[in-house]
Amino acid sequence: MMARIIRIAPRRALLVGGTLLPLLLGLTACGGSDNEKNGAPAPLRAAPVAQPVALVVRQPASATWNDVGRAFGQAGQLMSGGVYRITMPRTDLRVTVHGVPIRPAFALVSYAAFKRTGATSMVMGDLALLDREVAPVMARLVQSGLTVTALHNHLLEMSPHVMYLHYEERGSATGLGYNGLGDAVTMAKALRDALAASGTPLGNASAGRAVPAAPLDTATIEKILFGHRGTMAGGVFTVSIARPGTIMEMGATLPQAMGTGMAFNFQPLGAGKAAVTGDFVLRDLEAPYVLKALMDHGIAVEALHNHTLRDQPHLYDMHVWGMGDARTLAYGIQAGLDQIDHLQGLNGA
């Protein structure tokens, strides 16, 4: 298909064919999106391409993370490592795991994590979807040019059944936000369009709502998990722990907030009991040792898989489930973490 040149007003962008795939253009300077940084519009010269294309004209240096949030339809939070993260709990769903009604914060949170990477931006994330939502959401992601990296379960015996779709992409310095966040704005729009094929609520629908929860001895859980501090939100107590070592993806270092950290969620059930889930982020040599330690402590491993395709070193995510005395569950998680510490020399980390 031959690209069509459409002359439009300066500092505006037009999508042709409904995708975000970069146009193969001859530019006198690098192009950008609506919120591009630096310079005036450059002349466009079309080149033949084999797919629908996006025509983009250079933009002034005005894009911010707030623009990304507006393009997505929901504000995010700027986190450590320069990550702008938007979370979307599936507050529209009522799900049980092993017969236990779970809160959205326990295992039903989708997210999009953006990070500036030099002249461009990257996005990574995970979408919690019902079975019937998977195909239409995936189709829109692929059509937009985002890369699907994994599709799988995280837990067993979920009703209704929930799948988790992982994706990533890096913007192009030619035509999509050179020295700016215009490419992040474009990717945010693509994600919003994909999620429109699901029931995922947007617009911080659950923000500010206090969720009552049964008492939980959070101080003891923190002490057992090596003193890592946790947070109580949405009726779930979460302890986040960074993965040892440096993780790279698409030439960029991935901070914990991009999805490389380990988060363990405790949902109080009353009388000192809780349900726990979370995922261990592991090197290949660690996986069998961690799995055995968890099983020895009554923690079930319910999924083991990759989340990304091009990470260095390549990592595997081990999703777990447990229910019972909260302190006993915490000791089980601790046993798995101990194996990671013990094997660092073996891994060469």
N, C-alpha and C positions, 0 to 999 in steps of 0.2 A: 504494500500500500504506500502511495506517495504522500508525504506530509503536506498539509495545506498551510500556507502562510496566511495568517490573519493579522492585519495591521490593527492595533488597538492603541488606546491612549497611553501615553508614557506612564511608567510605574504601575502598570496593571498586569495581571496574569490571566490566561485563559487555558482551561483544560479541554483538550480535544479527545474524544473517544472514551472519556470517563475514567482514565487511569492516571497514575502518577509516575509512569515510567519516564525516565529522562529522555528528552529530545536530543537527537544527534544534530547539533547545530554548529555552524561556524560562527564564532563570536570574536569580536575584537577585544572583549574583556569577558571575565567570567560572569554568567548570568545569575539571576536570583528570583525569589518569590515576592509576594506582596509585601513582605516585611524584611526584604533584603538589606544588607548593609553596603555602603560605599558606591559612589559612582552614578552615572546617568545611564539611560537605556542604550544598549549596544545594538547595531544593526543585526538582523537575523537573516541567515541564509539556510534554506531548507536542504536537508539531505534525505535520500530515500531510506525508509525504515520499514521493518516487517511487522510493526505492531502499532496500536494507537499511541499517541504521544502527547506530551504536555509542552505548550509553548509558554515560555516564561521570559519576562523582561526585567532588567535590573531594578532593584528597589532601594530606597534610602535606608540608612541604618536606623531602623526603628523597632524591629522585632524584639520582644522580651518574653520571658516565661509566662507573663500574664497573657500575652497574645496566644501562646500555645494553649493555655487553659481555656481561653475564650473559643479558640478554634475547636477544641475537643468538646466543649459544652459543660466543662466542670473544672473548677480550680484544683490545682495540685499543691504540693508542699516541696519547698527546696530543702534538700537533705544533704548530709555530709557527702563529700566527694563531688559536689557540683551536680547532683542528680535532682531533676524535677520529676517527682513521682505523683501520679494520679491513681487513687484507689477507688474501686467501684464494688462495694459489697452487694451481693445478690439479695437485697432485702425483700425482693419480690417472691422468693422461694421459701417453701417450708420443707425442709429436708431432714431425714433421720439417717443416722449411721449406726449400724448394728442395733437398730431399734431405739436409739437415743436421739431425741430432737436436738439439733445443733443450731447454734446461733450463726448468722452470716460470718461474723469475725473469726469463727473457729476454722472453717474450711471452704468458704464460699466467697472469697474476695478476688476479684479480677484487678489487674493493675497495668499501668503503662509507665515505664521509667525512661525519661529522656536525659541525654547527656551531650553537652557540646564536646566535640572531638576535633580540635583545631579549626579548620575552615568549614567543617560540616557538623552535623548532629547525628546521633544514633538513638534508636528506640528499641527497647526489649520489653517483653511482658508476657502475661499469662491470663487467659480468659476462661472463667468458669461457665460452662454451657450445658444446657440440657441436650440430650441426644438429638432432638429434632432441630436444634439451633446450630449444630456443628457445620453442616454442609453449606447453608446460606452465608454464615459468617466467614467460613474459610474461603468461599468463592469470592467474596468481596475483598478480603485481604489479598488474595492472589491477584485479582484484577487490578488492584491499586499498586502492585509492585512490592508489597511487603512479603517477607519470607516466612513461611510456616516451618518451624523447626521441630515440633513435637506435638503429638496428640495422644492422650492416654488418661487412665484413671489416676487418682491419688489415693483413694480409699476404696474399700470393698463394702458391699451391702449398703449402698446408698440408695435411698428411695425418696424422690425419684432419682434415677441414675444421672450422675453429673460427670462430664468429661472436661479435661483441661487442655486448652489449645495454646501452645507457646509460639511466639513470633518474634522477629527482629528485623531491623533494616538500618542501613546507614544512608544518609542523604548524600546527594552528589554536589560536589563543589562547582560543577559546571551546570548552571541553570537552576539550582535549588539551594539558595541561601549561602552563597560564598561569604565567609567572615560574618555570618549572622545566624539567626534562628529561623529563617524562612523555610528551610527544609523541615524543621521540627513542626512548624505550623502546618505544612502540607501533610506530613505524616499523621498529625493529630486529627486533621479533617478526614483522612482515610480511615483511621480507627473509629471515629465517630460514625462514619457511614457504615462500617462493617458491623458495629454493635447495634445499629438500628435494626438489624435482622434478628436480634435477640430481644429478650425482655429485660436486659440489664438497665437498671435505673441510672440516669445521669443527673448531674446538677446538684451533687452533694445532698441527695434526698434524705440521707440518714444523719447528716451532720448535726451535732448539737443535741441529739436525743440521748438522754440518760437511760441506760439499760440496767435495771436492777439485777443483781447476781447474788447467789448464795455465798456465804462467807468462805474464804480460802486463805490458808496460811501462806501468803505470798512471800513473806520474809524468809521462811524456811526453804521454800522452793529456790529462791535466789541464792541462799547460802549453799544448798546442795549443788547448784549449777555454777559453782566456782565464783560466786559473788556477782555474776552478771545481773544487772538491774532489769526488771521487767516493767511492763505497763499494763494497766487494766483499761480496756476499751471495748465497748459493745458487749459487755458481760463476759469477756474472755481475757485471761491473763497471759501475756505474750512475753517470752524471753528470747531476745535475738542475740546470736553469737556469730562473730565473723569467722569465715573460713581462713585457716592459716595460709600464707603464701600470696603471691601476686597472680591474678587471673587476667588473661588477655582475651579479647574477642574483637575481630575485625580491626586489629592493630591498635586497639585502645585498652587501657587498664579499666577493669570493671570494679567499681566500688560495691560494697555490700548492698546498697540500696537498689542496684540494678538487678538483683535477684540471685546473687552469689552467696548471700549470707544464709545462716541456718536459723529458722524461727520455730519455736516450740510453743504451742497454744494449749493452755489448760482451761477447760470450761468447768466451773464448779457445779457439782451435782448435789451438794448438801451433805451434812454429816462427815465432813472431811474428805469426801470422795470427789473425783474429777474424771473427766475424759481428757485425753491428751492426743494431739496429733502434731505433725511437723515433718520437716525433711532434713536429713543429713546430706551435706554436699561433700562428695567423696572422690578421692583418687581410686583407680582400679584396685590397687593392692589393699586399700583400706576396707573395701566393701565387705568381703567375707568375714573379716574379724569383727567389724561393727555389727553385722547381721547376727552373728553368733552371740555376741555380748547382749544384744537387745533381747533375743529369744530367751537367753538364760535368765533374764530379769522380767519375763512376762510381758514384754513389749512386742506386738505383732508388726512384722514388716508386710505392708500391703501393696507396695509398688517399688520398682527399681528400674530406672531408665535415665536417659539424657533429657535435658531441657533445651540445650543449644547444640549446634553442629560444629562450630569453628572455634570453640574455646581452647585455650592453651594454658595449663595442661587440660586435657579433656576430663570432664567431671561427670559423675553420676549422682542422681538424687534418689535417696532412699526414704520413702514416706512411711510413717509409722502410725500406729493406733494403740491406745491402751485405755483401760477403764478400771478404777479402783481407788485405793487410798492415794491421795495426791502426793504425799511424801515418797511412797514406794515408787510411783510412776517417775518422779523426779530422779530418784536413784537409778532407775532403769535408763533414763536419758543420759545421766552422768556416765554410766558404764559405756555407752556407745561413744561419747565424746572422749573418754579416756583412751580408747583405741586409736583415735585420730592423733592424739598427742604422742602416744607411744611409737607410732609408725612414721613420724615425720622424717627421721633419718633414713629409713628404708625407702621413702618416696623421693629422697633427694631434695626435699623442701627446705 
